[in-house]
Amino acid sequence: MQSKDKITVTNVTKIGQPAIVTEQHDQNKWKFIVRKSGILPSKEIDQLADDLNLQGIPDVIYGNSVAQLIFEDKNFVYEVSPQDALSFCNIAKQKAKYQETFEKTFDTETINVLPPELKIKQAEFWKNKKVAEGTEIKTLEKISDWTYSTPYKGTAKQFKLDNQDITTGIENLSLNPKQEISIEKTDEEIPLHNLTANNPIKWFNEFLLFEDELGDCGLSQSTFRFRVMGDCFFGLVRHYLRIDDVCVRIYDTRIYHEFGKDYILREFSVRENSFDELKHKGFKFGAEFITNHRQSDVIYPSLELKSTFRDKVFF
């Protein structure tokens, strides 16, 4: 087994464009590429909202950041990107990609839950507030989730085999329209015993996809963490939602691959509790917690596990 690391920086001379740092680790015939950039300018954020058909979009999006786990032997890539994550905030797409149960599917964008509608604490007050007689009230069609709750699990893709150069990633490659990727339901669990300190980390990376403070009513945040060990890799795609005085919820997708096997093992879980339930457990929502950038890690042990779904992505 040989491994190789590389770091490159681009866009350093472009005015108005944040520098892009690309980090790469090669091991066991896999290329692990993580590209990190700054926050998208407001003009590009507005364009992204139009492209994804969203009524609203987070204030902070690291739109040029992406993680790509590439296995050249099978022309396979598992990708995590802000754009793909946000695309699942569109309600029509959620409904189209939701499968309550399946044994096998070739739809690599299948999701396991439909995020329920949530409202801020003050919603009932405004709903019952009287308005002047004759006032015209317009009801807007809801086309996207205002909390940016995304049950996104990552994107599995297959690119065409035509001697394309994947040295720096796949963003400019042609994808195979007849991809041979399948997803199968499984009872196999991620071997947590293989993720301890006894299996040293060879390479680690993490980045923020997007976040928004929901009009000072909470926090919606998506992140990706990833590590490579000598015999496997492990990643965590997380969406964290806190609506103040209402609820806290975490959508987690854990991905695990043992080198030499032809599939990625995934586990999608939902954890959630209301504020009242968490306070009853003794959890303190103080200023130290609210300002903690890793607050999802702090509250995670206190949240109730609601559901778990496991599948295998065969490539």
Secondary structure per residue as TSV (DSSP state, phi and psi in degrees):
chain	resnum	aa	ss	phi	psi
A	1	M	-	360.0	127.7
A	2	Q	-	-121.8	145.9
A	3	S	E	-131.2	153.9
A	4	K	E	-147.1	136.2
A	5	D	E	-117.6	150.0
A	6	K	E	-152.4	141.8
A	7	I	E	-130.0	130.2
A	8	T	E	-130.5	152.1
A	9	V	E	-125.8	128.5
A	10	T	E	-127.2	171.2
A	11	N	-	68.5	15.7
A	12	V	T	-70.8	-16.9
A	13	T	T	-109.2	-0.7
A	14	K	-	-87.3	117.3
A	15	I	T	-67.0	133.2
A	16	G	T	83.5	-3.3
A	17	Q	S	-115.7	126.4
A	18	P	-	-68.2	148.2
A	19	A	-	-63.4	145.4
A	20	I	E	-110.1	123.2
A	21	V	E	-105.2	122.9
A	22	T	E	-111.3	123.2
A	23	E	E	-114.8	137.0
A	24	Q	E	-136.2	140.0
A	25	H	E	-132.6	125.3
A	26	D	E	-108.4	130.1
A	27	Q	E	-162.8	139.2
A	28	N	T	51.6	41.5
A	29	K	T	69.9	10.8
A	30	W	E	-106.0	147.0
A	31	K	E	-111.9	123.5
A	32	F	E	-109.6	111.1
A	33	I	E	-118.7	125.5
A	34	V	E	-123.8	121.1
A	35	R	E	-111.0	125.6
A	36	K	E	-119.0	137.4
A	37	S	-	-138.3	176.7
A	38	G	-	-83.5	-170.3
A	39	I	-	-73.0	138.3
A	40	L	-	-63.9	141.4
A	41	P	-	-64.3	155.4
A	42	S	H	-58.2	-35.0
A	43	K	H	-63.3	-42.0
A	44	E	H	-71.6	-32.4
A	45	I	H	-64.8	-43.3
A	46	D	H	-62.0	-40.2
A	47	Q	H	-65.8	-38.5
A	48	L	H	-64.7	-38.8
A	49	A	H	-60.4	-40.9
A	50	D	H	-66.6	-43.5
A	51	D	H	-62.9	-36.8
A	52	L	H	-93.5	-1.4
A	53	N	T	57.5	58.0
A	54	L	-	-115.4	138.4
A	55	Q	S	-71.7	-31.2
A	56	G	-	-139.7	165.9
A	57	I	-	-149.9	147.8
A	58	P	-	-56.9	149.2
A	59	D	S	-69.7	-30.5
A	60	V	E	-119.0	113.1
A	61	I	E	-132.2	126.2
A	62	Y	-	-93.9	69.4
A	63	G	T	-65.5	-22.9
A	64	N	T	-98.0	7.7
A	65	S	-	-88.6	146.2
A	66	V	E	-163.7	150.5
A	67	A	E	-118.6	134.8
A	68	Q	E	-131.9	122.2
A	69	L	E	-107.4	106.5
A	70	I	E	-112.9	128.5
A	71	F	E	-117.6	100.6
A	72	E	G	-64.9	-33.0
A	73	D	G	-58.7	-28.9
A	74	K	G	-115.5	11.1
A	75	N	T	52.9	39.0
A	76	F	E	-111.2	142.6
A	77	V	E	-141.1	137.8
A	78	Y	E	-111.0	119.5
A	79	E	E	-120.2	144.5
A	80	V	E	-126.6	118.2
A	81	S	-	-140.9	151.3
A	82	P	H	-61.4	-40.2
A	83	Q	H	-61.7	-46.4
A	84	D	H	-65.8	-39.2
A	85	A	H	-61.6	-46.0
A	86	L	H	-70.3	-25.2
A	87	S	H	-61.1	-25.8
A	88	F	T	-83.9	7.0
A	89	C	T	-85.3	-13.6
A	90	N	B	-75.1	123.5
A	91	I	H	-64.7	-38.8
A	92	A	H	-62.4	-40.9
A	93	K	H	-67.8	-41.0
A	94	Q	H	-54.6	-48.9
A	95	K	H	-66.2	-35.4
A	96	A	H	-70.8	-31.3
A	97	K	H	-99.7	-5.6
A	98	Y	B	-77.1	129.7
A	99	Q	-	-129.8	113.8
A	100	E	S	-61.4	-39.1
A	101	T	-	-153.4	147.8
A	102	F	-	-160.4	155.8
A	103	E	S	-98.0	-38.2
A	104	K	E	-155.3	139.6
A	105	T	E	-146.3	154.3
A	106	F	S	-106.4	4.1
A	107	D	-	-85.9	105.5
A	108	T	T	-76.6	-3.8
A	109	E	T	-104.3	12.8
A	110	T	-	-58.2	136.0
A	111	I	B	-116.4	160.4
A	112	N	S	-101.7	-17.5
A	113	V	-	-139.0	155.4
A	114	L	-	-106.3	113.6
A	115	P	-	-58.3	125.0
A	116	P	-	-70.1	154.2
A	117	E	-	-69.9	134.0
A	118	L	-	-125.2	152.0
A	119	K	-	-131.5	154.6
A	120	I	-	-72.2	163.7
A	121	K	T	-58.9	-34.7
A	122	Q	T	-80.7	-2.2
A	123	A	H	-60.2	-40.3
A	124	E	H	-65.6	-34.8
A	125	F	H	-62.8	-47.6
A	126	W	H	-70.2	-30.9
A	127	K	H	-64.2	-38.1
A	128	N	H	-93.2	-0.8
A	129	K	-	-69.9	131.4
A	130	K	-	-76.4	143.0
A	131	V	-	-119.7	158.6
A	132	A	-	-61.6	142.6
A	133	E	T	-60.8	136.0
A	134	G	T	90.9	-6.5
A	135	T	-	-69.0	130.1
A	136	E	-	-83.1	124.9
A	137	I	-	-115.5	122.8
A	138	K	-	-99.0	134.1
A	139	T	-	-102.4	117.9
A	140	L	-	-89.2	140.6
A	141	E	-	-69.0	131.1
A	142	K	-	-85.2	115.6
A	143	I	-	-113.5	-10.0
A	144	S	B	-150.0	163.6
A	145	D	-	-84.8	119.0
A	146	W	T	-68.4	-18.8
A	147	T	T	-89.7	-4.0
A	148	Y	-	58.8	32.7
A	149	S	-	-71.8	116.1
A	150	T	-	-121.4	121.0
A	151	P	-	-85.5	29.0
A	152	Y	-	-63.9	135.7
A	153	K	-	-117.1	5.0
A	154	G	-	105.2	164.1
A	155	T	E	-121.4	120.1
A	156	A	E	-94.3	130.0
A	157	K	E	-137.2	162.0
A	158	Q	E	-134.5	127.0
A	159	F	B	-100.5	161.0
A	160	K	-	-68.6	146.2
A	161	L	-	-92.3	91.9
A	162	D	S	-147.3	42.4
A	163	N	-	58.7	35.8
A	164	Q	-	-76.3	148.5
A	165	D	-	-87.7	117.6
A	166	I	-	-111.8	26.3
A	167	T	T	-57.0	-39.1
A	168	T	T	-116.0	19.7
A	169	G	-	119.2	-178.1
A	170	I	S	-113.4	8.7
A	171	E	T	-61.1	-25.6
A	172	N	T	-106.1	12.7
A	173	L	S	-91.3	156.0
A	174	S	-	-83.7	129.4
A	175	L	B	-88.7	151.9
A	176	N	-	-81.4	113.7
A	177	P	T	-67.9	-19.1
A	178	K	T	-110.2	49.5
A	179	Q	-	-61.5	149.4
A	180	E	-	-103.9	24.9
A	181	I	-	-83.5	135.0
A	182	S	E	-131.0	155.3
A	183	I	E	-123.3	127.2
A	184	E	E	-125.6	137.4
A	185	K	E	-63.9	145.5
A	186	T	-	-148.8	157.9
A	187	D	-	-102.0	-3.9
A	188	E	-	-66.4	132.6
A	189	E	-	-101.2	153.8
A	190	I	-	-65.4	127.9
A	191	P	-	-74.5	89.2
A	192	L	G	-61.1	-25.5
A	193	H	G	-63.9	-19.5
A	194	N	G	-90.1	2.6
A	195	L	G	-112.8	21.7
A	196	T	S	-91.9	179.2
A	197	A	T	-64.2	-16.1
A	198	N	T	-71.0	-13.6
A	199	N	S	-116.9	88.3
A	200	P	-	-57.9	144.8
A	201	I	E	-80.6	127.5
A	202	K	E	-89.5	-32.3
A	203	W	E	-155.8	137.9
A	204	F	E	-135.6	146.5
A	205	N	E	-155.2	158.8
A	206	E	E	-159.5	154.3
A	207	F	E	-159.4	162.0
A	208	L	E	-94.8	132.3
A	209	L	E	-86.4	-51.8
A	210	F	E	-162.5	163.3
A	211	E	E	-158.2	154.6
A	212	D	E	-154.9	142.2
A	213	E	-	-91.9	10.7
A	214	L	T	52.3	47.8
A	215	G	T	61.8	40.1
A	216	D	T	63.3	25.6
A	217	C	T	-111.0	8.4
A	218	G	E	156.4	-145.3
A	219	L	E	-155.0	133.4
A	220	S	E	-122.9	124.8
A	221	Q	E	-147.4	134.4
A	222	S	E	-121.2	135.0
A	223	T	E	-137.6	163.6
A	224	F	E	-137.4	130.3
A	225	R	E	-123.5	145.8
A	226	F	E	-151.0	141.5
A	227	R	E	-145.5	150.1
A	228	V	E	-118.7	129.8
A	229	M	E	-108.3	-176.4
A	230	G	S	-67.1	-31.7
A	231	D	S	-119.6	4.1
A	232	C	E	-166.0	172.3
A	233	F	E	-133.8	159.0
A	234	F	E	-144.4	136.8
A	235	G	E	-137.7	158.4
A	236	L	E	-134.5	114.5
A	237	V	E	-97.9	119.2
A	238	R	E	-126.0	133.0
A	239	H	E	-113.6	126.5
A	240	Y	E	-116.0	131.8
A	241	L	E	-130.3	128.0
A	242	R	E	-128.2	116.8
A	243	I	E	-109.1	113.1
A	244	D	T	-55.4	131.8
A	245	D	T	64.7	14.2
A	246	V	T	-122.2	-69.8
A	247	C	E	-162.4	168.8
A	248	V	E	-131.8	134.8
A	249	R	E	-141.9	144.8
A	250	I	E	-129.1	126.8
A	251	Y	E	-102.4	117.5
A	252	D	E	-116.0	134.7
A	253	T	E	-121.0	114.0
A	254	R	E	-98.9	131.8
A	255	I	E	-119.2	138.5
A	256	Y	E	-142.3	134.3
A	257	H	E	-137.4	129.7
A	258	E	E	-96.2	121.5
A	259	F	T	-54.2	134.1
A	260	G	T	103.9	-18.4
A	261	K	S	-91.6	163.0
A	262	D	S	-103.8	27.7
A	263	Y	E	-153.2	158.7
A	264	I	E	-107.0	129.8
A	265	L	E	-90.0	129.4
A	266	R	E	-123.0	147.5
A	267	E	E	-135.9	115.7
A	268	F	E	-105.3	129.0
A	269	S	E	-133.7	153.3
A	270	V	E	-121.4	126.3
A	271	R	E	-125.1	135.0
A	272	E	E	-160.4	146.1
A	273	N	E	-153.1	154.5
A	274	S	E	-77.2	164.0
A	275	F	H	-60.3	-42.2
A	276	D	H	-62.0	-41.7
A	277	E	H	-63.9	-41.1
A	278	L	H	-68.8	-39.3
A	279	K	H	-64.9	-36.6
A	280	H	H	-63.9	-30.5
A	281	K	T	-76.6	-10.2
A	282	G	T	99.9	7.7
A	283	F	-	-74.0	137.7
A	284	K	-	-105.8	119.5
A	285	F	-	-94.3	66.4
A	286	G	-	-90.1	178.1
A	287	A	H	-61.5	-35.8
A	288	E	H	-62.4	-38.4
A	289	F	H	-72.0	-47.3
A	290	I	H	-61.2	-31.8
A	291	T	T	-93.9	-0.7
A	292	N	-	-77.8	120.7
A	293	H	T	-67.6	-20.0
A	294	R	T	-108.7	37.0
A	295	Q	H	-63.2	-25.8
A	296	S	H	-62.8	-35.0
A	297	D	H	-69.0	-35.9
A	298	V	H	-67.9	-42.8
A	299	I	H	-89.9	-14.4
A	300	Y	G	-50.4	-48.4
A	301	P	G	-63.7	-19.0
A	302	S	G	-89.8	-10.7
A	303	L	S	-86.6	143.2
A	304	E	-	-81.4	132.1
A	305	L	E	-74.1	119.1
A	306	K	E	-95.5	-38.7
A	307	S	E	-162.0	155.0
A	308	T	E	-139.3	137.1
A	309	F	E	-129.5	134.2
A	310	R	E	-123.1	137.7
A	311	D	E	-149.1	171.2
A	312	K	E	-120.9	133.3
A	313	V	E	-99.8	105.3
A	314	F	E	-87.8	136.5
A	315	F	-	-132.8	360.0
